[in-house]
Amino acid sequence: MSLIYNSVQPEALRAEYGEYDTCDFVLTFENQSLVLDSVKLEGQITLEPFAGVGPATDNACDTAFMDPKSGIHGVIDSISVDTQNDGNIEVLNEYSRKVRMVAETNYSRSDYYTAELQSELRCDEVANGAKFFDNTTGTGVDAANAFVNVPANFTCKLMCSLNQSVGPNKLLSFNKTGSITLRVRFRRNELFLHGQFIIANSAYFLSNLKLSYITVPQMNNEPVIMKTYYHLKQKIDTTLANLNTKVPRVCYGMAASFYPTEDIAKVELNQNDTIALNDVTEVVYMFNDSTNKLITYPLRTPEEIKEHYLNSLSLSGHNSITKTSDKGYGIGLNFNGNVDLRNQKFNLQIKSNIQRPYFMYMYFLSMIQL
């Protein structure tokens, strides 16, 4: 099978992209099939400026940081995928936090030293992540004595449906979809960057963006199945939280992480951290299965909660979640099959000893078939 390597620039091409900007990439492959799991975002990222730091004092390792476990994925706020034939098939909100959760539940510390994750600017801890922006050959300081970085190159395999295929068929025929538009929206500066030297105009800039993908010169009309998710954000402010929600999907699992509401957008803090709730003593899931029979999963020990969280997201059998940190925490459940949540309420109860409100980021895991 001969492979064709394609790349496309954004529509309405610009020299630089930053916070709130949107990039549309149109994938066209007439009389061919798209090879799933081959779609990558490529480009360069520059960080600037940071107060009181110059080449005579320090470099980027001491100024600004990004979430090390999500790397360049952290600049992405949302992704949507539209096809010419079927319209919108996927919307991924709070994308970078989902990437962080998958990383924590699938990668150990040594995994971050592979070429695949290094090319996505990922690493095991914050200080090492800052070294991607080391200024050993930098451009110096500006008029305000602020630090300016040289660009860092990246290649990022987007965690969207086009890269989340399931089953033996990895070829998506152009006849099924027509052209595909992949839209990426970028996050606010203070949600991506954090650190004590960040000032009001600290920012990141993306340049030389392109989307690469592989096609083959043959049509394949067999169905393809791809993973996706549906996101909900809820607030928890009581020690006994009871959440009821409807999810317009058939799902095979759910995973959630937490972050204190009072810490949102504090520039010194990592906004992708998965913060533990205080003294969780019980988590209960309730929903109807495919036979309309009520299923209840009560989890009462930290070991049970962690095990089910890992089972909801993990495919590798190892992780980087430890007992000694209040980060790397989440709850979740693998349904062990597809459950139709469209016509019922999904109930979740959490008993804890929280002393302040938290946001809960819920990801309901489902699949798309084309």
Helices and strands as residue ranges (DSSP letters): E 4-8, E 16-17, E 22-27, E 33-35, E 40-48, G 60-62, G 71-75, E 76-83, E 87-93, H 95-106, G 109-113, H 115-118, H 126-130, G 131-133, E 152-157, G 161-163, E 165-166, E 171-173, H 174-177, E 180-186, H 189-192, E 203-216, E 225-236, E 240-245, E 250-260, G 261-263, E 282-288, E 294-299, H 302-313, E 331-340, E 346-351, E 358-369
